[in-house]
């Protein structure tokens, strides 16, 4: 990095965003285990408060499972229009500090603060001010990770959650990742982590000991990425103009699923996340794809292209459920489900969503 200014990258992540908004707006919910979603038999948890997470309640979990884990769980219907409005407030705060904002979802974004527009001296001081303003203006807490690249900043934002921040200083990236489990690394999903563990790779230090040739042999084109992040290296820019050709979301379950109700609950939750992005970006899509990864790591996908873009969240849910039902009866357990929407078109409302996109 000699001769090049060290970048100052911040990853801001709201704390239990959907559930925290509900607790903010209804004081009776504060301090209680809250799930955003519906308690119906076919319901699914879209988000869980920290109080609920202590019982093992997680997003994409069937509501019936969540209720068994936490009998006192309070279900609150999602209000995506409110979450989008709060997200717009948060992004407006970001824009006071930099033009280089890369949103990842309604509740998290990368900021490149290298230019130090407000002359606060350090990215850490800037992150503190941003978090303070978010709390003052929205009543919600955020956590932040500060470092010299995106990979390290995202890892760092988890270190002191909730309502905290953590700095990985220049030159400290390799030491920071060496003791972390590879399961925490962005870009290493549960299936890949399990494969790494079978190869004796459990921590960043284990990963760093592998040669590039070894990683390419076992992980193909992802090998160079794993080689770099084991050394705390990531050259990706913060890209505010990233054009999305599709929107997708997936989740890996804590244990393999065989019951259609649970599988469809996961699919519905992923469809909801995709639709939330579409609403934010002012986009609609015509092609729905559902991905299923089975217990033996084999993968199945089903797609359907429509003559017109999908007009509602419920329509996306319905098509996604129909696609996953084409794989029934499941002959193996399901490890992962994903939903994506492609052939995107911009709606007329996109201009009004500019602060978010």
Backbone torsions as a table, in degrees:
resi	resn	phi	psi	omega
1	UNK	NA	10.0	-179.5
2	UNK	-63.2	139.2	179.3
3	UNK	81.2	-5.1	-179.2
4	UNK	-120.6	133.4	180.0
5	UNK	-61.4	135.5	177.7
6	UNK	-67.0	127.7	179.9
7	UNK	-71.2	153.7	175.4
8	UNK	-121.7	101.5	-174.7
9	UNK	-111.8	132.9	177.5
10	UNK	-121.6	133.3	171.6
11	UNK	-107.7	115.7	179.0
12	UNK	-102.6	129.1	-176.8
13	UNK	-133.6	118.5	178.0
14	UNK	-67.1	148.2	-176.4
15	UNK	-88.7	115.2	178.3
16	UNK	44.8	56.7	-163.4
17	UNK	-53.1	-62.1	-176.1
18	UNK	-58.0	-47.0	-177.9
19	UNK	-66.7	-36.2	179.6
20	UNK	-67.4	-35.9	175.7
21	UNK	-61.6	-42.6	-179.5
22	UNK	-66.2	-39.9	178.5
23	UNK	-69.0	-33.8	176.2
24	UNK	-64.0	-43.8	-173.7
25	UNK	-81.6	-16.9	178.4
26	UNK	-131.0	96.7	-177.4
27	UNK	-55.3	-24.9	-179.8
28	UNK	-66.4	-17.6	-178.8
29	UNK	-89.5	-12.0	-174.2
30	UNK	-67.8	133.1	-179.0
31	UNK	81.5	-0.7	-178.7
32	UNK	-106.7	155.3	176.3
33	UNK	-73.0	118.7	-174.2
34	UNK	-122.0	136.2	172.0
35	UNK	-120.9	129.2	173.2
36	UNK	-85.1	119.3	-176.0
37	UNK	153.9	-161.8	-177.6
38	UNK	-124.0	139.9	-176.8
39	UNK	-81.0	0.3	-177.3
40	UNK	-62.2	162.6	-177.1
41	UNK	-56.5	-33.5	180.0
42	UNK	-99.0	13.4	-177.8
43	UNK	-75.2	167.7	-178.2
44	UNK	-145.6	148.0	178.1
45	UNK	-82.1	119.1	176.4
46	UNK	-85.5	-31.1	179.4
47	UNK	-162.2	155.2	-178.5
48	UNK	-133.0	141.2	175.7
49	UNK	-71.5	165.1	178.8
50	UNK	-62.5	-33.1	177.6
51	UNK	-62.8	-37.8	178.7
52	UNK	-74.4	-35.1	-178.6
53	UNK	-62.9	-28.3	178.9
54	UNK	-64.2	-19.8	177.2
55	UNK	-93.8	0.9	-178.6
56	UNK	91.3	10.7	177.5
57	UNK	-77.8	131.6	-177.3
58	UNK	-136.0	160.3	175.1
59	UNK	-64.1	151.6	-178.7
60	UNK	73.7	7.3	178.3
61	UNK	-87.1	137.2	175.1
62	UNK	-57.0	141.3	-177.5
63	UNK	-59.5	-36.2	-179.8
64	UNK	-64.2	-38.6	177.1
65	UNK	-65.3	-44.0	-179.8
66	UNK	-60.7	-39.9	180.0
67	UNK	-67.5	-34.7	176.6
68	UNK	-66.1	-39.1	-179.9
69	UNK	-70.6	-33.4	-175.8
70	UNK	-139.9	89.0	-176.6
71	UNK	-58.8	-25.3	-179.2
72	UNK	-92.0	12.0	-177.8
73	UNK	-62.4	134.3	178.5
74	UNK	-103.9	122.1	178.0
75	UNK	-93.0	135.7	178.1
76	UNK	-127.6	127.0	179.3
77	UNK	-61.2	141.6	179.7
78	UNK	-67.5	146.4	176.6
79	UNK	-126.7	79.0	-172.7
80	UNK	-62.7	-29.7	179.3
81	UNK	-65.8	-33.6	177.1
82	UNK	-70.8	-43.4	179.9
83	UNK	-61.8	-39.3	178.7
84	UNK	-65.7	-39.3	179.7
85	UNK	-65.0	-41.4	178.4
86	UNK	-67.1	-39.7	177.6
87	UNK	-60.1	-38.5	177.2
88	UNK	-62.3	-39.9	176.1
89	UNK	-60.0	-44.4	-177.2
90	UNK	-65.7	-43.4	-179.8
91	UNK	-68.0	-29.5	175.2
92	UNK	-65.4	-36.3	175.0
93	UNK	-64.0	-46.7	178.4
94	UNK	-53.2	-42.1	-173.8
95	UNK	-65.8	-16.0	175.6
96	UNK	-74.2	-14.3	-173.5
97	UNK	-113.9	-23.8	-178.8
98	UNK	-164.7	153.8	170.9
99	UNK	-92.0	-11.7	-176.7
100	UNK	-93.1	84.0	-178.0
101	UNK	-121.7	124.6	178.0
102	UNK	-117.5	97.3	179.6
103	UNK	-68.8	139.7	174.3
104	UNK	-103.9	-27.3	179.8
105	UNK	-169.0	-172.7	179.1
106	UNK	-61.9	-26.6	-169.4
107	UNK	-118.2	11.0	176.8
108	UNK	-152.6	152.1	-178.8
109	UNK	-160.5	154.7	169.1
110	UNK	-95.4	141.2	174.0
111	UNK	-124.9	135.2	171.7
112	UNK	-100.0	109.9	-175.8
113	UNK	-107.2	21.7	-177.3
114	UNK	-57.1	-37.0	-175.6
115	UNK	-73.2	-19.8	178.8
116	UNK	52.4	58.9	-175.6
117	UNK	-55.9	-38.3	-176.4
118	UNK	-89.9	1.9	177.8
119	UNK	53.6	52.2	178.1
120	UNK	-93.6	-3.6	172.6
121	UNK	95.6	-49.4	-178.7
122	UNK	-135.7	155.5	175.8
123	UNK	-66.3	-30.1	178.8
124	UNK	-65.1	-43.9	178.1
125	UNK	-64.6	-37.8	178.5
126	UNK	-65.7	-42.8	178.7
127	UNK	-62.0	-39.4	177.9
128	UNK	-62.2	-42.5	-179.9
129	UNK	-67.3	-40.5	177.9
130	UNK	-61.1	-45.4	-179.9
131	UNK	-64.9	-37.8	177.9
132	UNK	-64.5	-42.6	179.1
133	UNK	-66.5	-38.8	176.8
134	UNK	-58.9	-44.5	179.7
135	UNK	-64.6	-44.6	-178.7
136	UNK	-65.6	-39.2	-172.4
137	UNK	-91.7	-21.4	-179.0
138	UNK	-122.1	-15.0	-175.9
139	UNK	75.4	15.8	-176.3
140	UNK	-120.7	153.4	178.7
141	UNK	-99.9	151.9	177.1
142	UNK	-133.0	154.2	172.9
143	UNK	-114.7	156.0	-176.3
144	UNK	-140.7	145.6	171.0
145	UNK	-117.7	135.6	-175.9
146	UNK	-124.2	127.7	177.7
147	UNK	-162.6	-166.4	-177.2
148	UNK	-101.9	4.8	170.5
149	UNK	-154.6	169.6	-172.9
150	UNK	-68.6	-41.4	-178.4
151	UNK	-58.6	-48.9	-178.3
152	UNK	-69.3	-37.5	179.8
153	UNK	-63.0	-41.1	-179.7
154	UNK	-67.0	-41.8	175.8
155	UNK	-61.0	-42.7	-175.6
156	UNK	-65.9	-30.2	-177.4
157	UNK	-66.8	-18.2	177.9
158	UNK	-87.5	-12.7	-170.3
159	UNK	-65.4	-41.8	-174.8
160	UNK	-120.5	33.0	176.6
161	UNK	-72.4	149.2	-9.4
162	UNK	-86.0	163.3	172.1
163	UNK	58.4	48.5	177.8
164	UNK	-147.7	178.5	175.3
165	UNK	-147.3	162.4	-175.4
166	UNK	-148.3	141.1	-177.8
167	UNK	-113.4	131.7	167.4
168	UNK	-109.6	105.1	-172.4
169	UNK	-74.2	158.3	175.9
170	UNK	-52.7	135.1	-179.0
171	UNK	85.9	-6.7	-176.6
172	UNK	-106.0	-0.2	-174.9
173	UNK	-62.0	-46.1	-178.0
174	UNK	-63.6	-42.1	178.5
175	UNK	-66.7	-35.2	-179.1
176	UNK	-64.2	-42.4	-174.4
177	UNK	-82.9	-15.9	-169.9
178	UNK	-65.4	-30.9	-178.7
179	UNK	-95.1	-5.1	-178.1
180	UNK	-80.5	144.8	174.1
181	UNK	-67.9	142.4	-178.3
182	UNK	-62.8	-22.6	178.8
183	UNK	-61.5	-21.6	-179.5
184	UNK	-85.3	-10.1	-173.5
185	UNK	-75.9	131.2	173.7
186	UNK	-61.9	128.5	-177.9
187	UNK	97.1	-5.4	174.6
188	UNK	-113.9	98.2	-179.4
189	UNK	-78.8	174.0	-177.7
190	UNK	-57.9	-38.4	-179.5
191	UNK	-67.5	-45.1	178.8
192	UNK	-64.6	-40.3	178.8
193	UNK	-60.9	-41.2	178.8
194	UNK	-63.7	-39.6	177.5
195	UNK	-64.8	-42.8	178.3
196	UNK	-60.4	-42.2	-178.6
197	UNK	-65.0	-33.9	175.9
198	UNK	-65.7	-26.2	177.7
199	UNK	-90.4	5.8	179.1
200	UNK	84.4	15.5	-179.3
201	UNK	-104.5	103.3	-177.0
202	UNK	-115.3	-25.7	-177.5
203	UNK	-128.0	171.2	176.3
204	UNK	-59.1	-37.1	178.6
205	UNK	-64.3	-40.1	176.7
206	UNK	-61.3	-41.9	-178.8
207	UNK	-66.0	-39.4	-178.1
208	UNK	-66.0	-26.7	-179.2
209	UNK	-72.8	-13.9	-177.7
210	UNK	-84.4	144.3	177.6
211	UNK	-77.0	160.1	176.5
212	UNK	-60.4	-40.6	-179.6
213	UNK	-62.5	-41.0	178.7
214	UNK	-61.9	-46.3	-177.4
215	UNK	-67.7	-37.4	177.2
216	UNK	-67.4	-36.6	179.3
217	UNK	-63.5	-41.9	-174.7
218	UNK	-91.0	-24.0	-173.7
219	UNK	-127.6	8.9	173.5
220	UNK	61.1	-134.7	-174.7
221	UNK	-69.0	-13.1	175.3
222	UNK	-81.3	-12.1	-177.9
223	UNK	-53.7	-48.6	179.2
224	UNK	-60.9	-33.7	177.8
225	UNK	-65.2	-45.7	179.6
226	UNK	-65.0	-37.4	177.8
227	UNK	-61.2	-42.6	-177.8
228	UNK	-70.8	-46.1	-174.6
229	UNK	-70.0	-24.5	175.1
230	UNK	-64.8	-18.4	178.2
231	UNK	-107.1	9.9	179.0
232	UNK	71.2	27.2	-176.2
233	UNK	-107.5	136.4	178.6
234	UNK	-163.7	111.2	-176.8
235	UNK	-94.6	3.3	-176.4
236	UNK	-61.8	134.2	176.8
237	UNK	-80.0	157.6	167.4
238	UNK	-75.0	117.9	-169.3
239	UNK	-114.5	99.6	-178.9
240	UNK	-75.9	-13.3	-174.6
241	UNK	-110.1	21.6	-178.5
242	UNK	-62.1	122.6	178.8
243	UNK	-91.2	122.5	-179.2
244	UNK	-89.9	126.3	175.0
245	UNK	-90.9	-15.6	178.1
246	UNK	-157.8	165.5	174.6
247	UNK	-128.5	128.9	-178.7
248	UNK	-143.3	157.4	176.5
249	UNK	-148.7	143.0	178.7
250	UNK	-143.9	160.9	179.5
251	UNK	-144.1	143.4	175.0
252	UNK	-105.4	131.5	-175.2
253	UNK	-83.1	150.8	-179.9
254	UNK	-63.3	-32.5	174.6
255	UNK	-139.8	153.7	-176.1
256	UNK	-63.0	140.3	-179.6
257	UNK	-102.3	143.7	174.8
258	UNK	-127.2	-19.1	-177.7
259	UNK	-82.2	127.3	179.2
260	UNK	-53.1	-37.8	-179.3
261	UNK	-58.9	-45.1	-178.8
262	UNK	-70.0	-40.2	179.2
263	UNK	-62.3	-45.3	-178.6
264	UNK	-69.1	-30.8	175.9
265	UNK	-63.0	-42.0	177.0
266	UNK	-63.8	-41.3	178.5
267	UNK	-63.4	-43.4	179.6
268	UNK	-62.3	-40.3	179.3
269	UNK	-63.6	-40.7	178.9
270	UNK	-68.5	-37.0	176.3
271	UNK	-62.1	-39.8	178.7
272	UNK	-62.5	-40.7	179.8
273	UNK	-66.7	-40.7	177.4
274	UNK	-62.6	-43.0	-178.1
275	UNK	-67.0	-35.9	177.6
276	UNK	-60.8	-40.5	176.6
277	UNK	-65.0	-43.0	-179.6
278	UNK	-59.3	-42.2	178.7
279	UNK	-63.4	-41.3	-179.8
280	UNK	-65.6	-43.9	-175.1
281	UNK	-83.9	-7.7	-176.2
282	UNK	66.9	38.4	-177.6
283	UNK	-121.4	151.8	172.4
284	UNK	-135.0	153.1	-177.2
285	UNK	-131.1	160.2	-177.8
286	UNK	-106.8	-20.8	-174.7
287	UNK	-113.7	122.9	178.9
288	UNK	-106.3	132.9	176.6
289	UNK	-127.1	132.2	175.0
290	UNK	-113.5	131.6	178.2
291	UNK	-114.3	137.1	175.0
292	UNK	-127.3	128.4	172.7
293	UNK	-108.7	126.2	-173.4
294	UNK	-88.7	172.1	-177.9
295	UNK	-61.0	-28.5	179.8
296	UNK	-91.7	14.3	176.7
297	UNK	74.0	1.1	172.0
298	UNK	-70.5	155.4	-174.8
299	UNK	-126.8	140.1	175.1
300	UNK	-125.9	141.2	174.9
301	UNK	-130.1	147.9	175.1
302	UNK	-135.7	134.5	-178.0
303	UNK	-130.1	154.3	174.3
304	UNK	-145.2	128.3	176.9
305	UNK	-105.5	133.2	-177.1
306	UNK	-105.3	161.9	-178.9
307	UNK	-73.8	-26.2	179.5
308	UNK	-129.6	154.5	177.0
309	UNK	-61.9	145.6	177.1
310	UNK	-62.8	138.1	-171.7
311	UNK	-102.9	-8.2	-175.8
312	UNK	-152.8	160.2	176.2
313	UNK	-60.9	-41.5	-178.3
314	UNK	-64.8	-35.3	178.0
315	UNK	-64.9	-40.7	177.5
316	UNK	-64.8	-41.4	176.4
317	UNK	-59.3	-45.6	-176.1
318	UNK	-62.4	-46.2	-179.6
319	UNK	-65.1	-40.7	-179.9
320	UNK	-62.4	-41.9	178.8
321	UNK	-64.3	-42.4	179.3
322	UNK	-60.5	-39.9	-179.2
323	UNK	-66.6	-44.0	-178.7
324	UNK	-70.5	-29.1	178.2
325	UNK	-66.9	-21.7	178.3
326	UNK	-69.2	-10.4	177.7
327	UNK	-97.5	0.6	-179.2
328	UNK	-81.8	157.4	-7.8
329	UNK	-74.6	141.4	-179.6
330	UNK	-67.3	121.6	-178.7
331	UNK	-89.4	-10.4	177.7
332	UNK	-137.5	164.1	175.3
333	UNK	-68.1	154.8	180.0
334	UNK	-104.7	123.0	179.3
335	UNK	-89.1	-37.0	-170.6
336	UNK	-146.8	144.4	169.0
337	UNK	-130.3	148.8	177.2
338	UNK	-143.9	151.0	176.6
339	UNK	-129.9	135.4	174.4
340	UNK	-136.4	154.7	179.9
341	UNK	-127.1	126.0	-177.7
342	UNK	-131.4	-170.8	-169.0
343	UNK	53.0	55.2	-173.6
344	UNK	-78.5	145.8	173.5
345	UNK	-129.5	145.1	178.5
346	UNK	-84.6	133.2	179.2
347	UNK	-88.9	170.2	179.9
348	UNK	-65.7	-19.9	-179.0
349	UNK	-81.2	-4.2	-174.0
350	UNK	-59.8	-37.8	-178.2
351	UNK	-61.6	-33.7	-179.4
352	UNK	-76.5	-12.4	-179.0
353	UNK	-100.5	11.2	-171.7
354	UNK	-56.0	-34.3	-177.8
355	UNK	-65.5	-19.7	-176.9
356	UNK	-99.7	-23.7	-169.1
357	UNK	-97.4	NA	NA
